[in-house]
Amino acid sequence: MVQSILSAKDVVIKFSLRGRVLTAIRGASLELYEGQTLAIVGESGSGKSVFTKSFVGMLDTNGWVESGSIMFEEQDIAKFKGDKQWSTIRGKKIAMVFQDPMTSLNPLRTIGMQIQEVVELHHHLKAAEAKKRTIEILTDVGISSPEDRYSQFPHEFSGGMRQRVVIAIAIACNPKILICDEPTTALDVTIQAQILELIRKLQEQYNLTVIYITHDLGVVANVADQVAVMYAGDIIEYGTAGDIFYNAQHPYTWALLSSLPQLGIKGQPLYSIKGTPPNLFNEIKGDAFAPRNPKALKIDYVERPPYFQVSPTHYARTWLLDPRSPKMDPPETIKHMREKFVRYSV
Amino acid sequence: MGIPVTPIQHQPKPVHASKHSGSLFNYTLKRAGQSLITVLIVITVVFLLMRLLPVEGYFGDGYDKLDASQREAVLKSMGLLEPWYMQLKNFYVDLFRGDLGTSIIFRPQIPITEIIGPKIPYSAYFGFAALLMSLSLGLCLGVFQAREKGKWFDRLGTGYVVFINAVPAAVYFLFIQLYATQAFKLPILFNKDKPSSWILPAICMSLGGIAGYAMWIRRFMVDELNKDYIKLARAKGLSNTDVMFKHVLRNAFVPMAQYLPTSLLMTIAGSLYIESLYSIPGMGGLLIDAISRQDNPLVQALVLIYSTIGIFGLFMGDVLMAVIDPRIKLDKKGGAR
C-alpha cells in the first residue's frame, strides 16, 4: 500500500467579507499518497484553490482555517501562523504552479534570477553554485540553451516556455508536493499536452506527489491516479481515477460526467446541470447538491450525508449509499461508462 | 598563389547584451536630439508670442508722458523696431555666443545672468531641501502605507494626502507661518544669515511633495501587489519583507522613475507662494513678473532655462526607464511599452 504524505481532516476554512462570514470549505477531508497524482475537480467557486492554498498558508488575508487538521510530516500545518513557520514548508516542501504563466513571472527580473532566488533561499548555496543548479533545472524543464536563457527576461519567452519556467521555480528545491493550479488552462492545446508530459516526467525524476486543480476532465483522465470531486466547499467523492470515471456514486459526479461533451449523444443537446451552486454565506443544510438534484431524497434536505465507503479506495458523501435508501439508477451515460469499464476490466 | 582569403570570423556574439546596450546608446542619442529640437521650438514660439503683444506694454505707466517720437526712440533702443525675423536671428546669434542679453524693463541694462544668477541658489537650496524631504519621507510613508494597506497607518497616511490636496495650500502655509513660528520660536521671515529661518519654508515646500510621492508610490505598489507574480513570489517561500522590497517596490519604482528627474531639476524653479510669504529672494514669480512687464529678454532667458530643465528632465526620465525596464523595446518605432 502506498504511503500517505499529507492528510487533511474535516478542514473548515472561513473568510470574512464585508463584515459577513463565508464558509468556503465545509469540513473537507483528503488523503494524499506519496508519489501519486491527485486531481481535484469541481466547478468554479467550489473551493478547489482555497483548499489547496491552505496547504501552503497562502489563503488571502481575510481567510483562516477555522477547524480541522492538515497533517504533513507529523506537523499540523493547519495551525501554522506567520511567515516564519510557513517558510519551512512553503516553496521548500510544498510548491505551487499557477494558472497564468503570462503574468506569473516578475517582468523586470531575469528568468535566471527568479529561479536562483528560490535555490539560494532554501538551499543556502553560494551564487556560483546556485547559478549552476539553476541552469540544471532549466535543462530539466526542457528549455534549450539554458545559459543564454538564464539572463533573458520573461517577455522574451512564449507562454509555454514561461510555464516551464514557473514549473522550474516550483521544483527548484526538490519539493515533496507540487500543487498545479490549472497549469494548462491559459495555454493552447498543443502546449497543454507538452506541459502535462513535462510534469509527468519531473514527477518521476524528482519523486513528486502532484495535486492538479482543474475543471478539465480530459486532463484528469490523462494524468490522475486519484480524483477528488469538490462541490460547494466539500469533497463529495474521492477515489482512484477508475473509481470516479467508471463507478461514480454521487449524483453530482454523475452530473459532472454527463456534461462531458465526449459522452454526449450526437443530435441531442449537451447535458448541463440546472441551477446554481449554493450561496456559501448561508448555512447549508443536508446535501449541498440536493436543490439541483431532480431525484434528491427527503433526507438530503435534512441531514448531511457522512462518507460511505464503496471500496478500500473509494468514498462518497451521498445517502444513496445508505442501505436504507431506495435503489437509484445512474443516468444512461454513466451506465454506459460502467459497462465499458466492466468489459475493460474483465 | 591564390588570393589570400581572410577567414570569416564566426564568433558567437553575446546577442542579447550587445544589442541591448548598443541600442540604448542610439536611443539616448536620438532622444537627446529630439529634446534639443523641442527646446528650440519652445523658445522660438515664446519669442514670437512676446513680439505679438501690444507695444504699449513696453512703456508701463510712462506711456502717456511720452510723445510718438520719444516712444519710437525707446522702442528703437530696445531693438524692437527691426523686423521679427531679424530680432530672432540676433537672439540666436547672441545665444550661441552664450549671451542671454540684458534686461530692458525689469532692471534696465543689467545683464540677465546677473539678475537670475543670485536668485538661483536660494530657490535651488529650498527646492533641494524640500525634494530631499519629500522624497525620503514621501516614499517611506507610501511604502509603509502599502505594507499596512487597509490598516490604521494606511488610513492615517491617506488622510494626510487628502488633507494636503483638498485644503488650499495658502491656508496651512499661513497657519504654519503664524503658529509654528510662535510655538518653536522661529523667525517669521527669511534671513539668509539666520539658519533657523531656513527651516519653515523648506518644510512648507515639502508638504505637497510628501503627499504626492506617498500617494503615487502607494498606488503603484498596491497595483503591483495584486499581480500574479507576487503570488508566485510568496509561493516560492519568500518572506513578506523580501516580497515587498525585492519585487513590489522595485517594480513600483518604474512608473515613478519617469518623473523623478523632472522634479529633481524643477527644484531650482522655486515656489512663488512660499518665497513671497517668507520674502525669500528666489526665482519664484520672476517669470510672471517679467511677462506682465513685457521684459522680452528676461522672459526668453527664463523660458529657456525652464524649458531646458523640464525637457532635460523628461529625457532623463525616458533614459532611466529604458535602463530599468527591460520590456521597453528600443529599436522598433512605437515599441515602447
Interface residues (C-beta under 8 A of the other chain):
Chain A: V56 M58 D83 W86 S87 R90 G91 K92 A95 M96 F98 D100 T103 S104 L105 N106 P107 L108 R109 E117 V118 L121 H122 D148 S151 Q152 F153 H155 V166 I169 A170
Chain B: V15 H16 A17 K227 D228 Y229 K231 L232 A233 R234 A235 K236 G237 L238 S239 N240 K246 H247 R250 N251 V254 I324 D325 P326 R327
